[in-house]
Amino acid sequence: MDLVLIHGMGRTPVSMMLLRRRLRRAGHNPILFGYYPAFEGLQHATARLVKLIERHVDTRCYALVGHSLGTVIIRAALAHLENQAPSACFFLAPPMVAGKAAKFFSRFWLYRLLTGEMGQLLATDAFMSTLPMPSVPTRIYAGVAGLRRAWLPFGMEANDFILSVSEATSRFEAEVLKVPSSHTYIMHSKLVFNDMANILDTVAGVPPPH
């Protein structure tokens, strides 16, 4: 089964290499998609993703896997994939709302320089609230390895150092698997991979082992 893997902000496709290797060993065909927040806007990255899917993916049955900002690009692309919709989506530490961290860092020029338009959009409530969710089965993985202290920004709420669980899940708690990982490295979690592999077998119609 074809899978498109989309990395998060501040990372590169290299960050998805371990997950790609695991998925390939499980019999799938993972394809890496890279983007450059400092040099391109969301519309441009979305158009490139759609073009990659149209040209290189078997759209009869495929899945999209996004980490952090990668999930925003997926959600922005959904309107352009109505006739080629994925069979499943996997969201790793997705910002489902404009999070505290994005709002805080968006005030600084270095953040704006390195993350461009997409970094600013992550901090914008009005934009984040308009992004659609996939109409296909979608699994959300929320990290819970962050520190919990009353004096820290997230207080005692479970978090992955960048997003609280509520920011990564919003109203979609039924589709969530909480993972003892940080935001940056959640794609390396064996728990995430095993869960993805089981769901992909179901989507692809692979019979369970006897």
N, C-alpha and C positions, 0 to 999 in steps of 0.2 A: 504494500500500500504506500502511495506517495505521501510524504509529510513535508510541509514547509516550516522550517524552524527560523524564528525571528528573534534576535537578541534584544536586550534592553539598552536603555540610555547609558552612555559612558562605557559600553562594552562593544565588542566586535563579534563577527561570526565565530571567532575562535572560542568564545565562551560557551558555545553550544556543541563543541566538538565531542566531548565525552558523551553527552546525550545522543548525539548523532551516531557514535560508534555503538552504543548499546542498542539503539533502535535498528541499526543495520544488522547487528548480530541476531536480532529477533525476527529478521526476514523482511524488514520494511525498507523503503527507499527515501531516506531523509535528504532534503535539499535545503541548503543554507541561503538565507536572504540577508543582505547587509544594507545598512542605510547610514546617513551621515548628518545628524541633527545640526551640526554647526554650518553645514553648507547646503542643505535642502529643506524645504518645508514639508509639512504633512501631506499636502496634495500630491507633490512630486513623488514622495516615497510610496504613497498609496498606489499611484498610477504604475509605478515600476513593479510593485508586488502583483497587481492584477495582470500585468503583461507577462510576468514570469509564470504565473499560474496558467494563463492561456496558452503559453508556448511550451512549457516543460512539464506540466502536471497532467496525469490521467484524471480528469475531472469527474469521471464516473464514480470514483470513490477515493477521497483523499481527506487529509486532516491538516489543520493549521495549529501550530504550536508557537505561542508567544511568551516572551518574558518581559515583564514590566511595560515599558513604552511600546514594545513589540505588540502587546495586546491592544493598545490604542490604535496602532496602524491596522491591525486585523479588523477591528470594529469599524474603522473608517472605510475600509475596503468592502464591507459587506454589501453596501448598496450597489456596488459595481459587479457583484458576483451572484446576482439573483438567479441567473440561468446556469451558473456553475458553482453552486453553493457547496461548501465542504460537508463531509459526512459527520464530522466531529471537530470540536475545538478544545484546546488545552491552554489554560491561562495560568502562567506561573507568576505569582506575586503581582497581580494586575492592579493598577490604580483605577479603581472603579469610580472614585470621586476625586475631586481636587484635594490632595492630601496636605497635611500640615507641613511636611518637609518641603514639598514643591513650592508652597506659598511662601515659606520662609526664605528659601534659597533664591527664589525668583527676583528678590529685591536687589541681588548683588550682580554687578556687571560681569564678573567672571563666569558665573552660572549662565547668564544670558548669552555671553560670547560662545561658550562651549556647547550649549544646548539649543540655541536658536529659537525659532518659532515654536517647535514642538515642546521645548522645555517650558515656555510660557503658557502654552495651552494646558499643560498638566496642572498648572496652578489656577486655572480659570473654571470656576463653578459652572458658568453658563455653558461652556463648551463640553465639559465632561458629562454634564447631565443630558446632552443631546445624543451621545453616542449610543447606537443600538447594540443590543446583545444578540448573539447568533440564535437563530431559530432551531438549530440542530443541537444534539447533546453537547454540553459544554461543562468541562470539569475545571474548577478553580482550585489552585494550590496556594494556601496562605501560610507563610512562615511564622513561626512562633518562638524563634530562638533569641529574640531581642530582650534586653534587660527590662525589668519591671520594677520601678521605684516611684514612690509618690512624687518625688521632686523632678523626675524626668519628663520630657514632653508628652509621652504616652501614658504617664502615670502607671497604674497597675494593669492596664489593658495589654493583652497579648499583642506582640508586634514582631516585625522582622528587622528592626533597627531603622527602616525607612518608611514602612507602612504599618499601621495598626491593622488588626484582623478586620475590623469593621470597614476600614478604607479599602481593603483588598477584596471584600465580599459584598458590601452594600446590602441589598435585599435578597441576595442569591445564596443564602446560607445552605440551602438544601444541596447545592452542587459543590460544596467546599470540602476539601481534605486539608486538615491542618498538619503542617510538616515541621519537625524540629530543625529548621534551617534558617539561615539569614537570607535577606533579600538578594544579596549579590550572588550567592552560590546555590540557590534553591534548585537550579537546573541540574546540579550534580547529585542530587539526592537519589539514592537507590529506591527509596519509598515512592518518590514521584515516578520514576521509570517503571517500577513494577505495576503501579496503578494504571499508568498510561498503557502499558502492554496488555493488561487484562481488558481494558476498554476497547483498545484497537482490535483485539481478537474478536470481541463481540460485534463491533461495527463491520469488520471484514467477514464475519460469518465463519470464523475458525472454530471447529468443535472443541470442547474442553477435553483434556486428557482423561483417560479412563483410570 
